Amino acid sequence: EEIARLDAEIAAITAESSRIGLRGKRHRRRRLPRAWSRSNAAATRATNEMTLTEALTRVLSGKTMRISEVVRAVQAAGYQSRAGDFRTVVNLTLLRRKDLFKRQGRGKYTSRLAPDRSK
């Protein structure tokens, strides 16, 4: 009798949970599709005449600089960024673009391209 009563309780609980939709698992709530509008990031993104890579190439052309010097020089050249930590963005760009930038020592970089003498 005890086993039959417990089986009935288990069946009732199982039926209730399947009716709710749990079925022994936690289900994530489905996200609604994004609206077809510009995201906040795109709306607040700074617009520049040149890419960060181009700005870095111009600044480092013929010079060896530390990261903090590069950041100041790029911003002085007119490059705008709303990044929370622009220094990290510059550092990652220098590390990723080994075809354009060469590491001269700890924290020092230079451009691999020949210096632009026309300016």
DSSP file (Angstrom, degrees, kcal/mol; ACC not computed):
  #  RESIDUE AA STRUCTURE BP1 BP2  ACC     N-H-->O    O-->H-N    N-H-->O    O-->H-N    TCO  KAPPA ALPHA  PHI   PSI    X-CA   Y-CA   Z-CA
    1    1 A E     >        0   0    0      0, 0.0     4,-2.5     0, 0.0     5,-0.2   0.000 360.0 360.0 360.0 -42.9    0.0    0.0    0.0
    2    2 A E  H  >  +     0   0    0      1,-0.2     4,-2.4     2,-0.2     5,-0.2   0.916 360.0  47.4 -60.9 -44.3    2.8    2.4    0.9
    3    3 A I  H  > S+     0   0    0      1,-0.2     4,-2.5     2,-0.2    -1,-0.2   0.901 111.4  50.6 -65.2 -41.3    4.6    1.8   -2.4
    4    4 A A  H  > S+     0   0    0      2,-0.2     4,-1.9     1,-0.2    -1,-0.2   0.897 110.8  49.4 -63.5 -40.7    1.4    2.3   -4.4
    5    5 A R  H  X S+     0   0    0     -4,-2.5     4,-2.0     2,-0.2    -2,-0.2   0.916 112.1  47.8 -65.2 -43.5    0.7    5.6   -2.5
    6    6 A L  H  X S+     0   0    0     -4,-2.4     4,-2.7     2,-0.2    -2,-0.2   0.890 110.3  52.3 -64.5 -40.3    4.3    6.8   -3.2
    7    7 A D  H  X S+     0   0    0     -4,-2.5     4,-2.5     1,-0.2    -1,-0.2   0.894 109.3  50.2 -60.9 -39.8    4.0    5.9   -6.9
    8    8 A A  H  X S+     0   0    0     -4,-1.9     4,-2.1     2,-0.2    -2,-0.2   0.898 111.0  48.6 -66.1 -40.7    0.7    7.8   -7.1
    9    9 A E  H  X S+     0   0    0     -4,-2.0     4,-2.6     2,-0.2    -2,-0.2   0.925 112.1  48.7 -64.3 -44.5    2.4   10.9   -5.5
   10   10 A I  H  X S+     0   0    0     -4,-2.7     4,-2.7     1,-0.2    -2,-0.2   0.916 111.4  49.9 -61.6 -43.2    5.3   10.7   -7.9
   11   11 A A  H  X S+     0   0    0     -4,-2.5     4,-2.4     2,-0.2    -1,-0.2   0.887 110.9  49.7 -62.3 -39.3    3.0   10.4  -10.8
   12   12 A A  H  X S+     0   0    0     -4,-2.1     4,-2.2     2,-0.2    -2,-0.2   0.920 112.9  46.1 -67.0 -43.1    1.0   13.4   -9.7
   13   13 A I  H  X S+     0   0    0     -4,-2.6     4,-2.5     2,-0.2    -2,-0.2   0.914 113.5  49.3 -65.3 -42.6    4.2   15.5   -9.2
   14   14 A T  H  X S+     0   0    0     -4,-2.7     4,-2.2     1,-0.2    -2,-0.2   0.903 111.5  49.1 -62.7 -42.7    5.5   14.4  -12.6
   15   15 A A  H  X S+     0   0    0     -4,-2.4     4,-1.7    -5,-0.2    -1,-0.2   0.896 112.1  48.9 -64.5 -40.2    2.2   15.2  -14.3
   16   16 A E  H  X S+     0   0    0     -4,-2.2     4,-1.9     2,-0.2    -2,-0.2   0.913 111.8  47.9 -66.7 -43.1    2.1   18.6  -12.7
   17   17 A S  H  X>S+     0   0    0     -4,-2.5     5,-2.1     1,-0.2     4,-1.7   0.870 111.9  49.6 -68.2 -34.8    5.7   19.5  -13.7
   18   18 A S  H  <5S+     0   0    0     -4,-2.2    -1,-0.2     2,-0.2    -2,-0.2   0.837 109.0  53.1 -71.8 -30.4    5.1   18.4  -17.3
   19   19 A R  H  <5S+     0   0    0     -4,-1.7    -2,-0.2     1,-0.2    -1,-0.2   0.877 110.7  46.9 -68.8 -37.1    2.0   20.5  -17.4
   20   20 A I  H  <5S-     0   0    0     -4,-1.9    -2,-0.2    -5,-0.1    -1,-0.2   0.808 117.0-116.9 -73.1 -30.4    4.1   23.5  -16.2
   21   21 A G  T  <5S+     0   0    0     -4,-1.7    -3,-0.2    -5,-0.2    -4,-0.1   0.531  82.8 113.9 106.7   9.2    6.7   22.7  -18.8
   22   22 A L    > < +     0   0    0     -5,-2.1     3,-2.7     2,-0.1    -4,-0.2   0.939  38.4 177.8 -78.9 -47.2    9.6   22.0  -16.4
   23   23 A R  T 3  S-     0   0    0     -6,-0.6     3,-0.1     1,-0.3    -5,-0.1   0.805  79.1 -57.3  46.6  37.7   10.1   18.3  -17.2
   24   24 A G  T 3  S+     0   0    0      1,-0.2     2,-0.3   -10,-0.0    -1,-0.3   0.469 121.3  91.5  80.8   0.1   13.0   18.1  -14.8
   25   25 A K  S <  S-     0   0    0     -3,-2.7     2,-0.6    -4,-0.1    -1,-0.2  -0.872  75.0-120.5-125.1 157.6   15.0   20.8  -16.6
   26   26 A R        -     0   0    0     -2,-0.3     2,-0.5    -3,-0.1    -4,-0.1  -0.861  29.6-151.9 -94.3 130.5   15.3   24.5  -16.3
   27   27 A H        -     0   0    0     -2,-0.6     2,-0.2     3,-0.0     3,-0.0  -0.858  10.4-129.3-105.1 135.8   14.3   26.3  -19.5
   28   28 A R        -     0   0    0     -2,-0.5     2,-0.3     1,-0.1     3,-0.0  -0.554  30.1-107.6 -78.1 147.0   15.8   29.6  -20.4
   29   29 A R        -     0   0    0     -2,-0.2     2,-0.2     1,-0.1    -1,-0.1  -0.576  39.0-113.7 -72.0 134.1   13.4   32.2  -21.3
   30   30 A R        -     0   0    0     -2,-0.3     2,-0.3     1,-0.1    -1,-0.1  -0.467  27.2-127.4 -71.5 138.0   13.5   32.9  -25.1
   31   31 A R        -     0   0    0     -2,-0.2    -1,-0.1     1,-0.1     3,-0.1  -0.622  19.8-120.1 -84.2 144.1   14.8   36.2  -26.1
   32   32 A L        -     0   0    0     -2,-0.3     3,-0.1     1,-0.1    -1,-0.1  -0.564  39.7 -95.2 -77.5 147.0   12.7   38.3  -28.4
   33   33 A P        -     0   0    0      0, 0.0    -1,-0.1     0, 0.0     2,-0.0  -0.309  46.7-101.0 -63.0 146.7   14.4   39.2  -31.7
   34   34 A R        -     0   0    0      1,-0.1     2,-0.1    -3,-0.1    -3,-0.0  -0.348  37.9-107.6 -67.4 147.2   16.1   42.6  -31.7
   35   35 A A        -     0   0    0      1,-0.1     2,-2.0    -3,-0.1    -1,-0.1  -0.373  33.1-106.3 -69.8 155.3   14.4   45.4  -33.4
   36   36 A W  S    S+     0   0    0     -2,-0.1     2,-0.3     2,-0.0    -1,-0.1  -0.438  83.2 107.3 -84.2  65.1   15.8   46.6  -36.7
   37   37 A S  S    S-     0   0    0     -2,-2.0     2,-0.1     0, 0.0    -3,-0.0  -0.883  79.8 -79.6-134.1 168.2   17.3   49.7  -35.4
   38   38 A R        -     0   0    0     -2,-0.3    -3,-0.1     1,-0.1    -2,-0.0  -0.426  49.7-119.9 -67.8 140.1   20.8   50.9  -34.7
   39   39 A S     >  -     0   0    0     -2,-0.1     4,-1.9     1,-0.1     5,-0.1  -0.288  24.3-107.0 -73.8 166.7   22.3   49.6  -31.5
   40   40 A N  H  > S+     0   0    0      1,-0.2     4,-1.6     2,-0.2     5,-0.1   0.894 119.9  54.1 -60.0 -41.3   23.3   52.0  -28.8
   41   41 A A  H  > S+     0   0    0      1,-0.2     4,-0.8     2,-0.2    -1,-0.2   0.909 109.1  47.3 -62.2 -42.9   27.0   51.3  -29.5
   42   42 A A  H  4 S+     0   0    0      1,-0.2     3,-0.3     2,-0.2    -1,-0.2   0.855 110.3  53.2 -68.0 -33.9   26.6   52.2  -33.2
   43   43 A A  H  < S+     0   0    0     -4,-1.9    -1,-0.2     1,-0.2    -2,-0.2   0.804 117.2  36.8 -71.2 -28.4   24.7   55.4  -32.3
   44   44 A T  H  < S+     0   0    0     -4,-1.6    -1,-0.2    -3,-0.2    -2,-0.2   0.397  86.6 123.8-105.5   2.7   27.5   56.5  -30.0
   45   45 A R     <  -     0   0    0     -4,-0.8     2,-0.1    -3,-0.3    36,-0.1  -0.394  65.0-116.7 -67.9 137.8   30.5   55.3  -31.9
   46   46 A A        -     0   0    0     -2,-0.1     2,-0.5    34,-0.1    -1,-0.1  -0.465  23.7-137.1 -71.7 144.1   33.1   58.0  -32.8
   47   47 A T        -     0   0    0     -2,-0.1     2,-0.3    34,-0.0    33,-0.1  -0.904  24.1-176.2-106.7 132.2   33.6   58.6  -36.5
   48   48 A N        -     0   0    0     -2,-0.5    31,-0.1     1,-0.1     4,-0.0  -0.895  34.5-131.8-126.5 154.2   37.1   59.0  -37.8
   49   49 A E  S    S+     0   0    0     -2,-0.3     2,-0.3    29,-0.2    -1,-0.1   0.762  95.6  29.0 -73.7 -25.2   38.6   59.9  -41.2
   50   50 A M  S    S-     0   0    0     -3,-0.0     2,-0.1     1,-0.0    -1,-0.0  -0.903  88.1-104.2-132.9 160.6   41.0   57.0  -40.8
   51   51 A T     >  -     0   0    0     -2,-0.3     4,-2.3     1,-0.1     5,-0.2  -0.319  36.3-108.2 -76.7 166.6   41.1   53.6  -39.1
   52   52 A L  H  > S+     0   0    0      1,-0.2     4,-2.7     2,-0.2     5,-0.2   0.892 120.6  54.9 -62.4 -39.1   43.0   53.0  -36.0
   53   53 A T  H  > S+     0   0    0      2,-0.2     4,-2.3     1,-0.2    -1,-0.2   0.915 108.8  47.1 -61.2 -43.6   45.6   50.9  -37.9
   54   54 A E  H  > S+     0   0    0      2,-0.2     4,-2.3     1,-0.2    -1,-0.2   0.912 112.5  50.0 -64.0 -42.2   46.2   53.8  -40.4
   55   55 A A  H  X S+     0   0    0     -4,-2.3     4,-2.3     1,-0.2    -2,-0.2   0.907 111.4  48.6 -63.6 -41.7   46.5   56.3  -37.5
   56   56 A L  H  X S+     0   0    0     -4,-2.7     4,-2.6     2,-0.2    -1,-0.2   0.897 109.6  52.5 -65.1 -40.1   49.0   54.0  -35.8
   57   57 A T  H  X S+     0   0    0     -4,-2.3     4,-0.9    -5,-0.2    -2,-0.2   0.919 111.3  46.6 -62.0 -43.6   51.0   53.5  -39.0
   58   58 A R  H  < S+     0   0    0     -4,-2.3     3,-0.3     1,-0.2    -2,-0.2   0.916 115.1  45.9 -64.2 -43.5   51.3   57.3  -39.5
   59   59 A V  H  < S+     0   0    0     -4,-2.3    -2,-0.2     1,-0.2    -1,-0.2   0.895 118.3  40.9 -68.1 -40.4   52.3   58.0  -35.8
   60   60 A L  H >< S+     0   0    0     -4,-2.6     3,-2.2    -5,-0.2    51,-1.3   0.494  80.4 127.1 -89.0  -3.9   54.9   55.2  -35.7
   61   61 A S  T 3< S-     0   0    0     -4,-0.9    53,-0.1    -3,-0.3     3,-0.1  -0.386  92.0  -8.6 -60.7 112.7   56.3   55.7  -39.1
   62   62 A G  T 3  S+     0   0    0     51,-0.4     2,-0.3    -2,-0.4    -1,-0.3   0.522 122.0  91.8  79.2   6.5   60.1   56.1  -38.6
   63   63 A K    <   -     0   0    0     -3,-2.2    48,-0.5     2,-0.0     2,-0.5  -0.911  63.7-142.0-131.3 156.9   59.8   56.2  -34.8
   64   64 A T  E     +A  110   0A   0     -2,-0.3     2,-0.3    46,-0.1    46,-0.2  -0.989  33.8 171.2-116.4 125.5   59.9   53.8  -31.8
   65   65 A M  E     -A  109   0A   0     44,-2.4    44,-2.6    -2,-0.5    39,-0.2  -0.925  33.1-114.9-135.6 156.6   57.4   54.7  -29.1
   66   66 A R  E  >  -A  108   0A   0     -2,-0.3     4,-2.5    42,-0.2    42,-0.2  -0.466  40.6-104.9 -81.3 162.5   56.0   53.3  -25.9
   67   67 A I  H  > S+     0   0    0     40,-1.0     4,-2.6     1,-0.2     5,-0.2   0.912 120.2  49.9 -57.8 -47.1   52.3   52.4  -25.7
   68   68 A S  H  > S+     0   0    0      1,-0.2     4,-2.0     2,-0.2    -1,-0.2   0.873 111.9  49.0 -63.3 -36.0   51.3   55.5  -23.6
   69   69 A E  H  > S+     0   0    0      2,-0.2     4,-2.5     1,-0.2    -1,-0.2   0.895 110.4  51.3 -66.9 -40.2   53.2   57.8  -26.1
   70   70 A V  H  X S+     0   0    0     -4,-2.5     4,-2.7     2,-0.2     5,-0.2   0.919 108.4  51.7 -62.8 -43.9   51.5   56.1  -29.0
   71   71 A V  H  X S+     0   0    0     -4,-2.6     4,-2.1     1,-0.2     5,-0.2   0.938 112.5  45.0 -59.5 -48.4   48.0   56.6  -27.4
   72   72 A R  H  X S+     0   0    0     -4,-2.0     4,-2.3     1,-0.2    -1,-0.2   0.905 114.1  49.3 -63.1 -41.4   48.7   60.3  -26.8
   73   73 A A  H  X S+     0   0    0     -4,-2.5     4,-1.6     2,-0.2    -2,-0.2   0.890 110.6  49.6 -67.0 -39.7   50.1   60.8  -30.3
   74   74 A V  H  <>S+     0   0    0     -4,-2.7     5,-2.0     2,-0.2    -1,-0.2   0.913 113.8  45.7 -66.1 -41.9   47.2   59.0  -32.0
   75   75 A Q  H ><5S+     0   0    0     -4,-2.1     3,-1.3    -5,-0.2    -2,-0.2   0.878 111.1  52.7 -68.9 -36.4   44.7   61.1  -30.1
   76   76 A A  H 3<5S+     0   0    0     -4,-2.3    -1,-0.2     1,-0.3    -2,-0.2   0.805 102.0  60.9 -66.6 -28.6   46.7   64.3  -30.8
   77   77 A A  T 3<5S-     0   0    0     -4,-1.6    -1,-0.3    -5,-0.2    -2,-0.2   0.508 128.8 -97.2 -77.0  -3.5   46.5   63.4  -34.5
   78   78 A G  T < 5S+     0   0    0     -3,-1.3     2,-0.4     1,-0.3    -3,-0.2   0.434  74.5 144.5 106.9   0.0   42.7   63.6  -34.3
   79   79 A Y      < -     0   0    0     -5,-2.0     2,-0.4   -31,-0.1    -1,-0.3  -0.593  32.9-158.6 -74.7 129.2   41.7   60.0  -33.8
   80   80 A Q        +     0   0    0     -2,-0.4     2,-0.3   -33,-0.1   -34,-0.1  -0.876  14.9 173.3-111.6 141.8   38.7   59.8  -31.5
   81   81 A S        -     0   0    0     -2,-0.4     5,-0.1     2,-0.1   -34,-0.0  -0.997  27.8-161.4-144.6 145.0   37.6   56.8  -29.4
   82   82 A R        +     0   0    0     -2,-0.3     2,-0.1   -36,-0.1    -1,-0.0   0.145  49.3 135.9-107.5  17.0   34.9   56.3  -26.8
   83   83 A A    >   -     0   0    0      1,-0.1     3,-0.6     2,-0.0    -2,-0.1  -0.367  59.6-133.2 -65.4 142.7   36.5   53.1  -25.5
   84   84 A G  T 3  S+     0   0    0      1,-0.3     2,-0.3     2,-0.1    -1,-0.1   0.860 103.9  23.1 -64.7 -36.0   36.7   52.8  -21.8
   85   85 A D  T >>  +     0   0    0      1,-0.1     4,-1.3     2,-0.0     3,-0.7  -0.713  69.5 171.7-132.9  81.5   40.4   51.8  -22.0
   86   86 A F  H <> S+     0   0    0     -3,-0.6     4,-2.5    -2,-0.3     5,-0.2   0.801  75.8  65.2 -62.8 -30.9   41.7   53.1  -25.3
   87   87 A R  H 3> S+     0   0    0      1,-0.2     4,-2.5     2,-0.2    -1,-0.3   0.896 101.8  49.0 -59.2 -41.1   45.3   52.1  -24.3
   88   88 A T  H <> S+     0   0    0     -3,-0.7     4,-2.6     2,-0.2    -1,-0.2   0.886 109.0  52.5 -66.6 -39.0   44.2   48.4  -24.3
   89   89 A V  H  X S+     0   0    0     -4,-1.3     4,-2.0     2,-0.2    -2,-0.2   0.920 111.9  46.0 -62.1 -44.1   42.6   48.8  -27.8
   90   90 A V  H  X S+     0   0    0     -4,-2.5     4,-2.4     2,-0.2    -2,-0.2   0.932 112.4  50.7 -63.8 -46.2   45.8   50.3  -29.1
   91   91 A N  H  X S+     0   0    0     -4,-2.5     4,-2.1     1,-0.2    -2,-0.2   0.908 110.5  48.7 -60.0 -44.0   48.0   47.6  -27.5
   92   92 A L  H  X S+     0   0    0     -4,-2.6     4,-2.5     1,-0.2    -1,-0.2   0.886 110.3  51.8 -64.1 -38.9   45.8   44.8  -29.0
   93   93 A T  H  X S+     0   0    0     -4,-2.0     4,-2.0     1,-0.2    -2,-0.2   0.915 110.4  48.2 -64.4 -42.2   45.9   46.4  -32.4
   94   94 A L  H  < S+     0   0    0     -4,-2.4    -1,-0.2     1,-0.2     7,-0.2   0.879 114.5  46.6 -65.4 -37.3   49.7   46.6  -32.3
   95   95 A L  H  < S+     0   0    0     -4,-2.1     3,-0.3    -5,-0.2    -2,-0.2   0.876 114.4  46.1 -72.0 -37.9   49.9   43.0  -31.1
   96   96 A R  H  < S+     0   0    0     -4,-2.5     2,-1.2     1,-0.2     3,-0.2   0.835 104.3  61.6 -76.4 -32.8   47.5   41.6  -33.7
   97   97 A R    >X  +     0   0    0     -4,-2.0     4,-2.4    -5,-0.2     3,-1.4  -0.490  55.2 152.5 -97.8  66.3   49.0   43.4  -36.7
   98   98 A K  T 34  +     0   0    0     -2,-1.2    -1,-0.2    -3,-0.3    -2,-0.1   0.695  69.8  65.3 -67.0 -18.7   52.5   41.9  -36.7
   99   99 A D  T 34 S+     0   0    0     -3,-0.2    -1,-0.3     1,-0.1    -2,-0.1   0.749 115.0  28.1 -73.4 -23.1   52.6   42.5  -40.5
  100  100 A L  T <4 S+     0   0    0     -3,-1.4    12,-3.5     1,-0.2    13,-0.6   0.710 120.9  47.1-107.8 -28.3   52.4   46.3  -39.9
  101  101 A F  E  <  -B  111   0A   0     -4,-2.4     2,-0.4    10,-0.3    10,-0.2  -0.920  61.7-155.4-125.7 145.1   54.1   46.8  -36.5
  102  102 A K  E     -B  110   0A   0      8,-3.0     8,-2.1    -2,-0.4     2,-0.5  -0.953  18.4-129.0-121.1 134.7   57.2   45.5  -35.0
  103  103 A R  E     -B  109   0A   0     -2,-0.4     6,-0.3     6,-0.2     3,-0.1  -0.715  22.5-177.9 -82.1 123.4   58.0   45.1  -31.3
  104  104 A Q  E     -     0   0A   0      4,-2.6     2,-0.3    -2,-0.5     5,-0.2   0.635  62.8 -39.6 -96.4 -17.7   61.3   46.8  -30.5
  105  105 A G  E >  S-B  108   0A   0      3,-1.2     3,-1.7     0, 0.0     2,-0.6  -0.953 100.1 -24.2 175.7-171.3   61.4   45.9  -26.8
  106  106 A R  T 3  S-     0   0    0     -2,-0.3     3,-0.1     1,-0.3    -3,-0.0  -0.447 132.4 -13.2 -64.4 111.2   59.2   45.7  -23.8
  107  107 A G  T 3  S+     0   0    0     -2,-0.6   -40,-1.0     1,-0.2     2,-0.4   0.568 110.5 116.3  76.0   9.7   56.3   48.0  -24.5
  108  108 A K  E <   +AB  66 105A   0     -3,-1.7    -4,-2.6   -42,-0.2    -3,-1.2  -0.938  38.5 176.2-116.1 133.4   58.0   49.7  -27.5
  109  109 A Y  E     -AB  65 103A   0    -44,-2.6   -44,-2.4    -2,-0.4     2,-0.3  -0.919  10.4-175.8-133.7 157.0   56.7   49.5  -31.1
  110  110 A T  E     -AB  64 102A   0     -8,-2.1    -8,-3.0    -2,-0.3     2,-0.3  -0.935  34.4 -96.7-143.0 166.0   57.6   50.8  -34.5
  111  111 A S  E     - B   0 101A   0    -51,-1.3   -49,-0.3   -48,-0.5   -10,-0.3  -0.649  16.0-151.0 -85.8 141.3   56.0   50.6  -37.9
  112  112 A R  S    S+     0   0    0    -12,-3.5   -11,-0.1    -2,-0.3    -1,-0.1   0.678  74.3  90.8 -80.7 -18.6   57.3   48.1  -40.4
  113  113 A L  S    S-     0   0    0    -13,-0.6   -51,-0.4     1,-0.1    -2,-0.1  -0.445  92.0 -96.7 -78.6 152.3   56.4   50.3  -43.3
  114  114 A A        -     0   0    0      1,-0.1    -1,-0.1    -2,-0.1    -2,-0.1  -0.362  50.8 -93.0 -65.6 146.4   58.9   52.8  -44.7
  115  115 A P        -     0   0    0      0, 0.0     2,-0.9     0, 0.0    -1,-0.1  -0.317  35.4-118.8 -62.0 142.7   58.5   56.4  -43.3
  116  116 A D    >   +     0   0    0      1,-0.2     3,-0.6   -58,-0.1   -55,-0.0  -0.754  32.5 179.5 -85.4 107.3   56.3   58.7  -45.3
  117  117 A R  T 3   +     0   0    0     -2,-0.9    -1,-0.2     1,-0.2    -3,-0.0   0.528  63.9  82.1 -87.3  -7.4   58.7   61.6  -46.4
  118  118 A S  T 3         0   0    0      1,-0.2    -1,-0.2     0, 0.0    -2,-0.0   0.670 360.0 360.0 -75.4 -15.2   56.0   63.5  -48.4
  119  119 A K    <         0   0    0     -3,-0.6    -1,-0.2     0, 0.0    -2,-0.1   0.443 360.0 360.0-107.5 360.0   54.5   65.2  -45.3
